[in-house]
Amino acid sequence: MTDDRLAVFGERLEPAELDWRQDAAQQEAPFSTRYDDVYFSRDNGRAETQFVFLDNNDLPRRFRTWDTARPFVIGETGCGTGLNLLCAWACFEQHAPAAARLHLISTEKHPLSREALQRVWQSWPDFATRAQALIAQWPQPVPGVHRLRLSPRVTLDLHFGDAAACLARLDGQVDAWFLDGFAPAKNPDMWQPALFAALASASRPGATFATFTCAGLVRRGLAAEGFRWRKVPGFGRKREMLRGEWQPDGLTTPHASQCPTRRSAPRAATPWFIPPPPRPAQHVAVIGAGIAGTSVAEALARRGSRVSLIDRGGIASGASGNPQAALYVKLAAETNRQSRFYLAALLYVQRWLAALDPERSLWRDSGLLQLAIGEREQRRQQRFLDNYVLPETLVSGCDAARASELAGTPLAHSALAYPLAGWVDPAALCQRLAATPGVEYRRATLDSLEAIDAGWQLALSDGQLQVDQVVFASGHASGAWLDGLPLQQVRGQIASLPWTAPDAPAQVLCGEGYVLPPYAGRLTFGATFTPKDGDTRLREADQQRNLDELSRTAPALHATLCADGEAAALAALDGRASVRAASPDKTPYAGPLPDSAGWRQEYAALAKDARQRFTTPGRHHPGLWVSTAHGSRGLVSAPLCAELIASRLHDEPLPLERELVDHLHPGRRLIAELIRQA
């Protein structure tokens, strides 16, 4: 069992164990039987939150005066019912300027179910709209980070898992802390030194905190990590509570959090991944208008950046121009960081698409069946089911009969069923993203770029452009700008034809190829996979390969298609060939562009001793970023990578754990090459 599995998939998140009791107003209130404690005050939970967390962090005043481009960040230990978050959101909307943004971070080890949240909030009509936004996006009970857009100005990152472990992996900094959770006497496992160390590591200098408890272990733990605390009157029958701020110069013993570059402390063993310092992102050029580029453009424009979207071939002119594509992941049988990323990406893209297109005019969460065709795949899927602990609402095994029932067409194989997966119209999606207010499309070629004091000067085929930062997101065409990072071309050809027959699949079917539910009167299936091939002309041999693969994936469908013979079927097929980009390890590149020569020079000793330690942060090309190498799963991976890059450019907490952020970093290939020489 690997560390990755232990950290994320090895143990099921234990749900909250609830009892429902009458509060002072004779309304139902949740009570934790696991911790023998209330979720909020029976006297007046909302007033307690206002007093303890909002007023004692001075939030009304701080919100009124918040004129910083980045969002104000609140961190919380113990999400519970979400009461504190909704109160903070209401306070922000009441007091903050119209241009201000709020970023909420909350940990939860025992998430409530969506049904329990609905029951909690049905008796709070004044919170109905905000509560429904939370409930509608409430994530699957999977450990890790779940990003929710509660409103255009308010973002919530739910970190499911142990509070100390989640906050230790947080890539971001907090302005104010709500130290909630059940009382130390009821929940001693949370109030441990590791929690206070994680709080300090994730705090901006001067970050405030408030907590209902005055327990000695809390006072000592906070003081040991540089938090100055003081006792103040508590709420209601509670005589005292604590409030204070993080001031690392108050530490009396050396500590990593005293380092002026505290962001480097969690990466002491991997200093090359220390992110470059923030710089302006008022105007950003995005090179490439496929799904990678348009999702970056949308994520940046949503935050207020002006985006110049540049592509020589038009919007969705490459692989993203296919008429239909699967929202598809194939998780490894043994859990690893790549699978953790793709699972997070699948969960994110489903919420992202639902917010972008709630009518589902561009996509469908139809479900997907990953068929176990052949004994090898059957064994692999069984290992997967043995190794992963995931809710059946996310993925489950099913026999051939159940798979046939879900697909609506006879199937000969068992499968893994992904109810939240499905398909999307990538060309239409890219057009929708490119139309985001703040995005301007230019059909042009990037000829050269030059660093200037104010950012970058771009020489385009239609003129000059000056921007603060640049994101390369043009698939395999990005290779010319990636400073030697390895990038491989992969040709893929799909087949399609008009389809009106009743026996088409209701879900996406995946084997070695895939077949999609009919869309706009056409059936699409494929796709071939030919590495190191950049030819986009249609090939009859590849149409035959697609037809052969269809016979293995959906034999009944193949029989219908070939009712008049294979030659007639081939003649009826249309298709499209395009070129995708892949990295050597099949994980996307998403992050700052490393200075390859600088890395090879600074970390050359790794080629002799892979255990060598360094202190120098990795050099990066200032203001240059990469989102590419998404391969055949770009419809899933690109939106989360876009959110990651946009968050970094706007100095926000990131939507993934730190080790997954580093796993996506383009410089990982440079380090891997050096270590292989050792």
C-alpha positions as CSV (number, residue, x, y, z in Angstrom):
1,M,0.0,0.0,0.0
2,T,1.6,3.3,-1.1
3,D,1.7,6.5,0.9
4,D,-0.5,8.1,-1.8
5,R,-3.2,5.6,-1.2
6,L,-3.0,5.9,2.6
7,A,-3.2,9.6,2.3
8,V,-6.2,9.8,-0.1
9,F,-7.8,6.6,-1.0
10,G,-6.8,3.9,1.5
11,E,-9.6,4.7,4.1
12,R,-13.1,5.7,3.4
13,L,-14.2,9.1,4.8
14,E,-16.4,8.2,7.7
15,P,-19.6,10.2,7.4
16,A,-21.0,12.4,10.2
17,E,-23.1,10.4,12.8
18,L,-26.1,12.6,13.6
19,D,-29.0,12.8,15.9
20,W,-31.6,15.5,15.5
21,R,-32.7,17.4,18.6
22,Q,-34.8,20.4,19.3
23,D,-33.0,23.7,19.8
24,A,-34.2,26.7,21.9
25,A,-36.5,27.8,19.1
26,Q,-38.1,24.3,18.9
27,Q,-36.4,23.6,15.6
28,E,-34.4,20.6,14.6
29,A,-30.7,20.9,15.1
30,P,-28.0,18.3,14.3
31,F,-26.1,16.7,17.2
32,S,-22.9,14.6,16.7
33,T,-23.2,11.3,18.4
34,R,-19.6,10.5,17.4
35,Y,-18.3,13.5,19.5
36,D,-21.3,13.9,21.9
37,D,-21.4,17.6,21.0
38,V,-23.5,20.1,19.2
39,Y,-22.7,21.6,15.8
40,F,-23.7,25.0,16.9
41,S,-25.2,26.8,19.9
42,R,-28.7,25.8,20.8
43,D,-29.3,29.3,22.0
44,N,-28.5,31.1,18.8
45,G,-26.0,29.5,16.4
46,R,-25.9,32.4,14.0
47,A,-25.4,35.0,16.7
48,E,-22.6,32.8,18.1
49,T,-20.8,32.7,14.7
50,Q,-21.2,36.4,14.3
51,F,-19.7,37.1,17.7
52,V,-17.0,34.5,17.9
53,F,-15.7,34.3,14.3
54,L,-16.8,37.4,12.4
55,D,-16.6,40.1,15.1
56,N,-13.5,38.7,16.8
57,N,-11.7,38.6,13.4
58,D,-12.9,42.1,12.8
59,L,-14.3,41.0,9.5
60,P,-17.0,43.7,8.9
61,R,-14.3,46.4,9.1
62,R,-11.7,44.4,7.1
63,F,-14.2,43.6,4.4
64,R,-15.3,47.3,4.1
65,T,-11.7,48.4,3.5
66,W,-10.6,45.5,1.3
67,D,-9.2,47.0,-1.9
68,T,-6.6,44.4,-2.8
69,A,-6.8,42.6,-6.1
70,R,-6.4,39.2,-4.6
71,P,-9.3,37.7,-2.6
72,F,-9.6,37.9,1.2
73,V,-9.0,34.4,2.4
74,I,-10.7,32.7,5.4
75,G,-9.5,29.3,6.7
76,E,-11.7,27.1,8.9
77,T,-11.2,23.9,10.8
78,G,-14.4,21.9,10.8
79,C,-16.9,22.8,8.2
80,G,-19.8,20.9,9.9
81,T,-23.1,22.3,8.6
82,G,-21.4,25.2,6.8
83,L,-23.0,27.8,9.2
84,N,-19.7,29.8,9.6
85,L,-19.1,29.9,5.9
86,L,-22.6,31.1,5.0
87,C,-22.4,33.8,7.7
88,A,-19.0,34.9,6.4
89,W,-20.4,35.0,2.9
90,A,-23.4,37.1,4.1
91,C,-21.1,39.5,6.0
92,F,-18.8,39.9,2.9
93,E,-21.7,40.8,0.6
94,Q,-23.0,43.2,3.2
95,H,-19.8,45.1,3.7
96,A,-17.2,44.5,1.0
97,P,-16.7,46.7,-2.1
98,A,-18.3,45.5,-5.3
99,A,-14.9,44.5,-6.8
100,A,-13.7,42.5,-3.8
101,R,-13.6,38.8,-3.8
102,L,-13.7,36.2,-0.9
103,H,-12.0,32.8,-0.8
104,L,-13.2,30.3,1.8
105,I,-11.2,27.2,2.9
106,S,-12.7,24.7,5.2
107,T,-11.6,21.2,6.4
108,E,-14.0,18.4,7.3
109,K,-13.1,14.9,8.4
110,H,-16.7,13.6,8.7
111,P,-18.8,15.3,5.9
112,L,-22.5,15.5,6.3
113,S,-24.5,14.1,3.5
114,R,-26.3,16.3,1.0
115,E,-29.6,15.2,2.5
116,A,-28.5,16.1,6.0
117,L,-27.5,19.6,4.9
118,Q,-30.9,20.0,3.2
119,R,-32.5,19.0,6.5
120,V,-30.4,21.5,8.5
121,W,-31.1,24.5,6.2
122,Q,-34.8,24.0,5.5
123,S,-35.6,25.9,8.7
124,W,-33.4,28.9,7.8
125,P,-35.3,30.8,5.1
126,D,-33.1,33.8,5.3
127,F,-30.1,31.6,4.2
128,A,-32.1,29.7,1.6
129,T,-30.3,31.0,-1.5
130,R,-26.8,30.7,-0.1
131,A,-27.5,27.3,1.5
132,Q,-28.9,26.0,-1.8
133,A,-25.7,27.1,-3.7
134,L,-23.7,25.1,-1.2
135,I,-26.0,22.0,-1.2
136,A,-26.3,21.9,-5.0
137,Q,-22.5,21.7,-5.4
138,W,-21.8,19.6,-2.2
139,P,-19.1,17.1,-3.4
140,Q,-18.8,13.4,-3.2
141,P,-17.2,12.1,0.0
142,V,-13.7,11.7,-1.4
143,P,-10.6,12.9,0.4
144,G,-8.9,15.9,-1.1
145,V,-9.7,19.4,-2.3
146,H,-13.1,20.2,-3.8
147,R,-13.5,23.7,-5.3
148,L,-17.0,25.2,-5.4
149,R,-18.0,28.6,-6.9
150,L,-20.7,29.8,-4.6
151,S,-21.2,33.0,-6.5
152,P,-19.2,35.1,-9.0
153,R,-17.3,36.7,-6.1
154,V,-17.1,33.8,-3.6
155,T,-15.1,30.6,-3.9
156,L,-15.1,27.7,-1.4
157,D,-12.4,25.0,-1.2
158,L,-13.6,22.1,0.8
159,H,-10.7,19.9,2.1
160,F,-12.1,16.5,3.1
161,G,-9.9,14.7,5.6
162,D,-8.0,15.3,8.8
163,A,-7.7,19.1,9.4
164,A,-3.9,19.0,10.2
165,A,-3.1,16.8,7.3
166,C,-5.2,18.9,4.9
167,L,-3.8,22.2,6.0
168,A,-0.3,20.9,5.9
169,R,-0.8,20.3,2.1
170,L,-2.6,23.6,1.5
171,D,-0.9,25.6,-1.2
172,G,-2.1,29.1,-0.3
173,Q,-2.1,31.7,2.5
174,V,-4.9,32.7,4.9
175,D,-5.9,36.1,6.3
176,A,-8.3,35.0,9.0
177,W,-8.9,31.7,10.8
178,F,-12.1,30.2,12.2
179,L,-10.7,27.6,14.7
180,D,-13.9,25.6,15.0
181,G,-14.6,21.9,15.4
182,F,-15.8,20.1,18.4
183,A,-14.3,21.1,21.7
184,P,-10.8,19.8,22.6
185,A,-12.3,17.6,25.4
186,K,-14.6,16.0,22.8
187,N,-12.2,16.0,19.9
188,P,-8.6,15.8,21.2
189,D,-7.3,14.2,18.0
190,M,-7.8,17.5,16.1
191,W,-6.3,19.9,18.6
192,Q,-2.7,18.6,18.2
193,P,0.7,20.3,17.6
194,A,0.5,19.3,13.9
195,L,-2.6,21.4,13.5
196,F,-1.0,24.5,15.0
197,A,2.1,24.0,12.8
198,A,-0.1,23.7,9.7
199,L,-2.0,26.9,10.7
200,A,1.2,28.8,11.0
201,S,2.6,27.5,7.7
202,A,-0.5,28.6,5.9
203,S,-0.9,32.1,7.5
204,R,0.0,35.4,6.0
205,P,1.9,37.7,8.4
206,G,-0.7,39.3,10.6
207,A,-3.3,36.7,10.0
208,T,-5.9,36.7,12.7
209,F,-7.7,33.9,14.4
210,A,-10.7,33.4,16.7
211,T,-11.9,30.3,18.6
212,F,-14.5,29.5,21.2
213,T,-12.2,27.5,23.4
214,C,-9.6,28.7,26.0
215,A,-8.2,25.2,26.6
216,G,-4.6,25.2,27.8
217,L,-3.4,22.9,25.0
218,V,-4.8,25.3,22.5
219,R,-3.2,28.3,24.1
220,R,0.2,26.5,24.3
221,G,-0.1,25.1,20.8
222,L,-0.8,28.5,19.2
223,A,1.9,30.3,21.1
224,A,4.5,27.7,20.1
225,E,3.8,28.5,16.4
226,G,4.0,32.3,16.7
227,F,0.3,33.1,17.4
228,R,-0.2,35.8,19.9
229,W,-3.4,35.1,21.8
230,R,-5.5,36.9,24.4
231,K,-8.6,36.0,26.3
232,V,-11.8,38.0,25.6
233,P,-15.4,37.6,26.8
234,G,-17.1,34.6,25.3
235,F,-20.6,34.2,23.8
236,G,-23.6,33.5,25.9
237,R,-22.9,31.2,28.8
238,K,-19.2,30.8,27.7
239,R,-17.2,33.1,30.0
240,E,-14.1,33.4,27.8
241,M,-12.8,32.7,24.3
242,L,-9.5,33.3,22.4
243,R,-8.6,35.7,19.6
244,G,-5.2,36.9,18.3
245,E,-2.9,37.0,15.3
246,W,0.1,35.3,13.8
247,Q,3.3,37.2,14.5
248,P,6.2,34.8,13.9
249,D,8.7,37.3,15.3
250,G,7.2,36.5,18.7
251,L,8.6,32.9,18.6
252,T,11.2,32.2,21.3
253,T,12.6,29.1,19.6
254,P,13.8,28.7,16.0
255,H,11.0,27.4,13.7
256,A,10.7,26.9,9.9
257,S,7.8,29.4,9.8
258,Q,10.1,32.2,10.9
259,C,11.8,32.0,7.5
260,P,10.9,35.1,5.4
261,T,10.2,32.9,2.5
262,R,7.8,30.6,4.4
263,R,6.3,29.4,1.1
264,S,9.5,27.5,0.6
265,A,9.4,25.6,3.9
266,P,7.0,22.9,2.8
267,R,9.2,22.3,-0.3
268,A,12.5,22.0,1.6
269,A,13.2,18.7,-0.1
270,T,12.1,19.9,-3.5
271,P,13.0,23.6,-3.7
272,W,12.8,23.6,-7.5
273,F,9.0,23.6,-7.1
274,I,8.9,26.8,-5.0
275,P,6.5,29.0,-7.1
276,P,7.7,32.3,-8.6
277,P,6.7,35.5,-6.7
278,P,3.4,37.1,-7.7
279,R,3.4,39.7,-10.5
280,P,0.6,41.7,-12.2
281,A,-1.9,39.8,-14.3
282,Q,-4.1,42.6,-15.5
283,H,-3.5,41.7,-19.2
284,V,-2.6,38.1,-20.1
285,A,-2.0,36.6,-23.5
286,V,-3.1,33.0,-23.9
287,I,-1.6,31.2,-26.9
288,G,-3.9,28.5,-28.2
289,A,-7.7,28.5,-28.5
290,G,-8.5,24.8,-27.8
291,I,-9.9,23.5,-24.6
292,A,-6.6,24.2,-22.7
293,G,-6.4,27.8,-23.9
294,T,-10.1,28.7,-23.7
295,S,-10.5,27.3,-20.2
296,V,-7.4,29.3,-19.1
297,A,-8.9,32.4,-20.7
298,E,-12.2,31.9,-19.0
299,A,-10.6,31.3,-15.6
300,L,-8.5,34.4,-15.9
301,A,-11.3,36.6,-17.2
302,R,-13.6,35.5,-14.4
303,R,-11.0,37.0,-12.0
304,G,-10.8,40.3,-13.8
305,S,-7.9,39.8,-16.1
306,R,-8.1,41.2,-19.6
307,V,-7.2,38.2,-21.9
308,S,-5.9,38.2,-25.5
309,L,-6.6,34.7,-26.8
310,I,-4.4,34.0,-29.8
311,D,-4.6,31.1,-32.2
312,R,-3.5,31.0,-35.9
313,G,-6.1,28.4,-36.9
314,G,-9.3,29.7,-35.2
315,I,-11.1,28.6,-32.0
316,A,-11.1,24.9,-31.5
317,S,-9.2,24.3,-34.8
318,G,-7.1,21.4,-33.5
319,A,-8.1,18.3,-31.5
320,S,-10.7,20.4,-29.6
321,G,-12.6,20.8,-32.8
322,N,-14.1,17.3,-32.7
323,P,-17.9,17.3,-32.7
324,Q,-18.1,15.2,-29.5
325,A,-15.7,13.8,-26.9
326,A,-15.8,11.7,-23.8
327,L,-15.3,13.1,-20.3
328,Y,-13.1,10.1,-19.5
329,V,-10.5,9.0,-17.0
330,K,-8.8,5.7,-16.6
331,L,-7.5,5.4,-13.1
332,A,-4.5,3.2,-12.4
333,A,-5.1,-0.1,-10.6
334,E,-2.8,0.9,-7.9
335,T,-3.4,4.5,-6.7
336,N,-0.8,7.1,-7.5
337,R,-0.6,10.9,-7.9
338,Q,-1.6,10.8,-11.5
339,S,-4.8,9.0,-10.6
340,R,-5.5,11.3,-7.7
341,F,-5.2,14.3,-10.1
342,Y,-7.5,12.8,-12.7
343,L,-10.1,11.9,-10.2
344,A,-10.0,15.4,-8.8
345,A,-10.2,16.8,-12.3
346,L,-13.3,14.6,-13.1
347,L,-15.1,15.8,-10.0
348,Y,-14.2,19.4,-10.8
349,V,-15.2,19.4,-14.4
350,Q,-18.6,18.0,-13.6
351,R,-19.3,21.0,-11.2
352,W,-17.6,23.4,-13.6
353,L,-19.8,22.4,-16.6
354,A,-22.9,22.3,-14.5
355,A,-22.3,26.0,-13.5
356,L,-21.3,27.0,-17.0
357,D,-24.1,25.2,-18.8
358,P,-26.8,24.1,-16.4
359,E,-29.2,23.4,-19.3
360,R,-26.7,20.8,-20.5
361,S,-26.8,22.0,-24.1
362,L,-23.1,21.4,-24.6
363,W,-22.6,18.3,-22.5
364,R,-24.3,15.4,-20.7
365,D,-23.4,13.6,-17.5
366,S,-24.8,10.5,-19.1
367,G,-22.5,8.1,-17.3
368,L,-19.6,6.1,-18.6
369,L,-18.8,2.4,-18.7
370,Q,-15.1,1.3,-18.8
371,L,-15.5,-2.2,-20.2
372,A,-13.3,-5.1,-19.1
373,I,-12.5,-6.5,-22.5
374,G,-10.0,-9.3,-22.1
375,E,-8.6,-11.1,-19.1
376,R,-5.9,-8.6,-18.5
377,E,-8.3,-5.7,-18.1
378,Q,-10.6,-7.9,-16.0
379,R,-7.7,-8.5,-13.6
380,R,-6.8,-4.8,-13.6
381,Q,-10.3,-3.7,-12.8
382,Q,-10.5,-6.2,-9.9
383,R,-7.2,-4.8,-8.5
384,F,-8.7,-1.3,-8.9
385,L,-11.8,-2.3,-6.9
386,D,-9.6,-3.9,-4.2
387,N,-7.3,-0.9,-3.9
388,Y,-9.7,2.0,-4.1
389,V,-12.2,3.0,-1.4
390,L,-14.6,5.3,-3.3
391,P,-18.4,5.8,-3.1
392,E,-20.5,3.9,-5.5
393,T,-22.0,7.2,-6.7
394,L,-18.6,7.9,-8.2
395,V,-17.4,4.5,-9.5
396,S,-18.5,0.9,-9.0
397,G,-18.0,-2.5,-10.6
398,C,-20.9,-4.2,-12.5
399,D,-21.3,-7.4,-14.4
400,A,-22.2,-7.7,-18.1
401,A,-25.9,-7.8,-17.5
402,R,-25.9,-4.7,-15.4
403,A,-23.6,-2.9,-17.8
404,S,-26.0,-3.8,-20.7
405,E,-28.9,-2.4,-18.6
406,L,-27.0,0.9,-18.0
407,A,-25.9,1.2,-21.6
408,G,-29.3,0.3,-23.1
409,T,-27.5,-2.0,-25.6
410,P,-26.3,-5.6,-25.2
411,L,-22.7,-5.8,-23.9
412,A,-20.5,-8.9,-23.4
413,H,-18.2,-7.6,-20.6
414,S,-18.2,-6.5,-17.1
415,A,-17.3,-2.8,-16.4
416,L,-16.4,0.0,-14.1
417,A,-19.4,2.4,-14.0
418,Y,-18.7,6.1,-13.6
419,P,-22.1,7.7,-13.1
420,L,-20.8,11.3,-13.1
421,A,-18.8,11.0,-16.4
422,G,-20.2,11.6,-19.8
423,W,-19.5,13.6,-23.0
424,V,-19.1,17.1,-24.2
425,D,-19.3,19.1,-27.5
426,P,-15.7,20.4,-27.3
427,A,-15.9,22.8,-30.3
428,A,-19.1,24.5,-28.9
429,L,-17.6,24.5,-25.4
430,C,-14.5,26.4,-26.6
431,Q,-16.7,28.9,-28.4
432,R,-18.6,29.5,-25.2
433,L,-15.5,30.0,-23.2
434,A,-13.9,32.3,-25.8
435,A,-17.0,34.5,-25.5
436,T,-16.5,35.1,-21.8
437,P,-16.5,38.9,-21.1
438,G,-12.9,40.1,-20.9
439,V,-11.6,37.7,-23.5
440,E,-10.6,39.0,-26.9
441,Y,-9.8,36.5,-29.7
442,R,-7.1,37.3,-32.3
443,R,-6.5,35.0,-35.2
444,A,-2.8,35.4,-35.4
445,T,0.6,33.6,-35.2
446,L,3.1,34.2,-32.4
447,D,6.4,35.0,-34.2
448,S,8.5,36.0,-31.2
449,L,8.3,37.4,-27.7
450,E,10.7,39.6,-25.7
451,A,10.9,40.2,-22.0
452,I,10.4,43.9,-21.1
453,D,10.2,45.8,-17.8
454,A,6.4,45.7,-17.8
455,G,6.1,42.1,-18.8
456,W,6.3,40.7,-22.4
457,Q,6.3,42.1,-25.9
458,L,4.7,39.7,-28.4
459,A,5.3,40.0,-32.1
460,L,2.2,38.6,-33.8
461,S,1.5,38.1,-37.5
462,D,-1.1,40.9,-37.2
463,G,0.9,43.4,-35.1
464,Q,2.5,43.9,-31.6
465,L,1.0,43.1,-28.2
466,Q,2.3,44.0,-24.8
467,V,1.1,41.9,-21.8
468,D,1.9,41.2,-18.2
469,Q,2.1,37.5,-18.6
470,V,1.8,34.7,-21.2
471,V,0.2,31.2,-21.0
472,F,1.2,28.6,-23.7
473,A,-1.7,26.3,-24.3
474,S,-1.5,25.4,-27.9
475,G,-1.0,21.6,-27.6
476,H,1.9,20.2,-29.6
477,A,2.4,23.6,-31.2
478,S,3.5,24.8,-27.7
479,G,6.7,22.8,-28.1
480,A,8.5,25.6,-29.8
481,W,8.2,27.8,-26.7
482,L,8.7,25.3,-23.9
483,D,12.5,25.7,-23.5
484,G,13.3,22.1,-24.3
485,L,10.6,20.3,-22.3
486,P,9.7,17.0,-24.0
487,L,6.4,16.9,-25.9
488,Q,5.1,14.2,-28.1
489,Q,2.6,14.4,-31.0
490,V,-0.2,11.8,-30.9
491,R,-2.5,11.4,-33.9
492,G,-6.1,10.4,-33.4
493,Q,-8.8,9.8,-35.9
494,I,-12.5,9.5,-35.1
495,A,-15.4,8.1,-37.2
496,S,-18.9,9.4,-37.4
497,L,-22.1,9.0,-39.4
498,P,-25.8,10.0,-39.3
499,W,-27.7,7.8,-36.8
500,T,-31.4,7.4,-36.2
501,A,-31.5,3.7,-35.1
502,P,-33.0,3.1,-31.6
503,D,-30.3,0.8,-30.2
504,A,-27.6,3.4,-29.7
505,P,-25.8,3.5,-26.3
506,A,-27.2,5.6,-23.5
507,Q,-23.8,5.9,-21.9
508,V,-20.3,6.4,-23.1
509,L,-18.7,3.0,-23.7
510,C,-14.9,2.7,-23.4
511,G,-12.7,-0.2,-24.3
512,E,-9.5,0.3,-26.3
513,G,-11.7,2.8,-28.2
514,Y,-14.9,4.4,-27.3
515,V,-18.4,5.0,-28.6
516,L,-20.6,7.9,-27.6
517,P,-24.3,8.4,-27.3
518,P,-25.8,9.9,-30.4
519,Y,-25.7,13.7,-30.6
520,A,-27.2,16.1,-33.1
521,G,-28.3,13.1,-35.2
522,R,-24.8,11.5,-35.5
523,L,-23.0,8.6,-33.9
524,T,-19.3,9.1,-33.1
525,F,-16.8,6.5,-32.2
526,G,-13.0,5.9,-32.3
527,A,-10.3,7.0,-31.7
528,T,-7.1,5.7,-33.1
529,F,-3.9,6.4,-31.2
530,T,-0.7,6.9,-33.2
531,P,2.3,8.4,-31.4
532,K,4.9,10.6,-33.3
533,D,2.5,11.3,-36.1
534,G,1.4,14.8,-37.1
535,D,-0.6,14.0,-40.2
536,T,-4.2,15.2,-40.1
537,R,-5.4,13.7,-43.4
538,L,-8.2,11.0,-43.1
539,R,-7.0,7.4,-43.5
540,E,-9.2,4.6,-44.6
541,A,-7.1,2.2,-42.7
542,D,-7.8,4.1,-39.5
543,Q,-11.5,4.0,-40.3
544,Q,-11.3,0.2,-40.5
545,R,-9.4,0.2,-37.2
546,N,-12.2,2.2,-35.6
547,L,-14.8,-0.1,-37.0
548,D,-12.9,-3.2,-35.8
549,E,-12.7,-1.7,-32.3
550,L,-16.4,-0.9,-32.3
551,S,-17.1,-4.6,-32.9
552,R,-15.2,-5.4,-29.6
553,T,-16.7,-2.5,-27.6
554,A,-20.3,-2.7,-28.7
555,P,-20.9,-5.8,-30.9
556,A,-24.7,-5.2,-31.2
557,L,-24.1,-1.7,-32.4
558,H,-21.5,-2.9,-34.9
559,A,-23.9,-5.5,-36.2
560,T,-26.5,-2.8,-36.8
561,L,-24.0,-0.6,-38.6
562,C,-22.7,-3.4,-40.7
563,A,-26.1,-4.8,-41.6
564,D,-25.4,-4.3,-45.3
565,G,-21.7,-5.4,-45.0
566,E,-18.5,-3.7,-43.7
567,A,-17.8,-2.2,-47.1
568,A,-21.1,-0.3,-47.0
569,A,-20.5,0.7,-43.4
570,L,-17.0,2.0,-44.3
571,A,-18.3,4.0,-47.2
572,A,-20.9,5.7,-44.9
573,L,-18.3,6.8,-42.4
574,D,-17.1,10.4,-42.1
575,G,-14.4,11.3,-39.7
576,R,-11.8,13.8,-38.5
577,A,-8.1,13.4,-37.6
578,S,-6.2,15.7,-35.3
579,V,-3.0,15.8,-33.3
580,R,-2.8,15.8,-29.5
581,A,0.2,16.5,-27.3
582,A,1.4,14.2,-24.6
583,S,4.2,14.3,-22.0
584,P,6.5,11.2,-21.5
585,D,4.7,10.4,-18.2
586,K,1.2,11.0,-19.6
587,T,0.5,13.8,-17.0
588,P,-0.2,17.3,-18.3
589,Y,2.2,20.2,-17.9
590,A,0.5,22.9,-15.8
591,G,2.5,25.6,-14.1
592,P,5.3,28.1,-14.5
593,L,7.8,27.6,-17.3
594,P,11.2,26.5,-15.8
595,D,14.5,27.9,-17.0
596,S,15.8,24.6,-18.3
597,A,19.5,25.6,-18.4
598,G,19.3,27.1,-14.9
599,W,17.7,23.9,-13.5
600,R,20.3,21.7,-15.2
601,Q,23.1,23.8,-13.8
602,E,21.7,24.4,-10.3
603,Y,20.6,20.8,-9.7
604,A,23.3,19.0,-11.7
605,A,24.5,17.1,-8.6
606,L,21.3,15.0,-8.8
607,A,22.9,13.2,-11.7
608,K,25.5,11.9,-9.3
609,D,23.4,11.5,-6.1
610,A,19.6,11.6,-6.3
611,R,19.5,12.2,-2.5
612,Q,21.4,15.5,-2.8
613,R,19.7,18.4,-1.1
614,F,19.5,22.0,-2.3
615,T,18.3,25.3,-0.9
616,T,18.0,27.4,-4.1
617,P,14.5,27.8,-5.6
618,G,14.0,26.8,-9.2
619,R,14.5,29.5,-11.8
620,H,11.5,30.3,-13.9
621,H,11.0,32.5,-17.0
622,P,9.1,35.4,-15.2
623,G,5.5,35.5,-16.3
624,L,5.5,32.5,-18.6
625,W,3.1,29.6,-17.9
626,V,2.2,26.3,-19.5
627,S,-1.0,24.3,-19.9
628,T,-0.4,21.5,-22.4
629,A,0.3,17.8,-22.9
630,H,-3.3,16.9,-22.0
631,G,-3.4,14.0,-24.4
632,S,-6.7,12.2,-24.9
633,R,-8.1,13.3,-21.6
634,G,-7.9,17.0,-22.0
635,L,-11.6,17.7,-21.7
636,V,-11.3,16.5,-18.1
637,S,-7.8,17.7,-17.2
638,A,-7.7,21.2,-18.9
639,P,-10.3,23.0,-16.8
640,L,-8.7,22.1,-13.5
641,C,-5.3,23.0,-14.8
642,A,-6.7,26.3,-15.9
643,E,-8.1,26.9,-12.5
644,L,-4.7,26.1,-11.0
645,I,-2.8,28.5,-13.2
646,A,-5.4,31.3,-12.8
647,S,-5.3,30.9,-9.1
648,R,-1.5,31.2,-9.0
649,L,-1.5,34.3,-11.2
650,H,-4.0,35.9,-8.9
651,D,-2.3,34.9,-5.7
652,E,-5.1,32.7,-4.5
653,P,-5.0,29.3,-2.7
654,L,-4.7,26.5,-5.2
655,P,-7.5,23.9,-6.0
656,L,-5.2,20.9,-5.4
657,E,-3.0,19.6,-2.6
658,R,0.6,20.8,-2.8
659,E,2.0,17.4,-3.9
660,L,-0.4,17.3,-6.9
661,V,0.5,20.9,-7.8
662,D,4.1,19.8,-7.9
663,H,3.2,16.6,-9.8
664,L,1.8,18.8,-12.6
665,H,4.8,21.2,-12.6
666,P,6.5,21.2,-16.1
667,G,9.9,21.1,-14.4
668,R,9.3,17.6,-13.0
669,R,10.7,16.3,-16.3
670,L,14.0,18.1,-15.9
671,I,14.4,16.7,-12.4
672,A,13.4,13.2,-13.6
673,E,16.0,13.4,-16.4
674,L,18.8,14.3,-14.0
675,I,17.9,11.6,-11.5
676,R,17.8,8.9,-14.2
677,Q,21.5,9.7,-14.8
678,A,22.4,9.0,-11.2
